[in-house]
Amino acid sequence: MDHTKLTFAGVMTAGLIALTGCGSDTTTQTPPPAPAGETTVGESAPTRYADTRFQYLIDAPGHMTANADGTASFIGPSERLEIAVVTGSGAADLAALANQDSRTLSASASGFHQVSGPSIVSLNGHNVTKFTYTWNAGTSAVTGKPIELTTVRYYIAKDAATVAVITYGIVSNQFDPQGADDLASTFRWQ
């Protein structure tokens, strides 16, 4: 699979089309168990998404749709989540994969601005590569104003030949870096 074909902007377009079609029967979605003593204020309960094709779980901000190209996506009014799995030799070098994706996005995503370069961070005791950027995701049908998203892309390896590319974006005035990391930290290979 050529990961350069899986740019976030392209996948989001495919995700919008897929939302009008039928979902795949290879996934399950249930509310995740609530941590003891934790309450949420004004937040939607996350939806657990289980992908049986690539064997992973994640707590998504809404109902994920499995797409024909193997990606899964959620597109809400203010936030988006997309997961693509890259396999083969391209999955072996996360930094190179992230740098290539950054170059591709700079040429394809409207108003692309890289906020932080690919770097290694620790999520749940695992080293993960990530970078952050802003971009224009079109115009709001409600306000007529541009929709600027702040997006974080995470690269989580399963092994030397398989990596999940998790792309989470939210309108820039609601972006919380810790919230994005918290969402990505719910990802689990099975």
Buried (B, 14 or more C-beta within 10 A) or exposed (E): BEBBEBBBBBBBEBBEEBBEEEBBEEBEBEEBEEEEEEEEEEEEEBBBBBBEEBEBBBBBBBEBBBBEBBBBBBBEEEBBBBBBBBBEEBBBBBEEBBBBBBEBBEEBBEEBEBBEEBEEEEBEEEEBBBBBBBBBBEEEEEEEEEBBBBBBBBBBBBEEEBBBBBBBBBBBEEBEEEBBBEBBBBBBBE
